[in-house]
Amino acid sequence: MAKRTTKPPTTTADTADDRIVETAELLQRIPLDRSTIWRMTQEGRFPKPLQLTRSRIGWRWSAILAWMREREQEPITPRAYFGRDESKSA
């Protein structure tokens, strides 16, 4: 008789949020340049990557989703372009 093993139930959302995304996938999903992501990471404004091996890094997708929710809840004030004052144009 074969021994039965049962796995704990997992939801698709849980496994999707806990997965690791590498730099190429992150750049496809987040509309920022690689240098912008690195600068924001150094400034503490973007989640730090995990060092997977000596030459590979990745980000936990749940940390990226949390960062995006934070951006939605606390939007950053856009900069004024070419010295325009947006309050006068209305």
Buried (B, 14 or more C-beta within 10 A) or exposed (E): EEEEEEEEEEEEEEEEBEEBBEBEBBBEEBEBEEEEBBEBBEEEEBBEBEEEEEEEBBBBBBBBEEBEEEEEEEEEEEEEEEEEEEEEEE
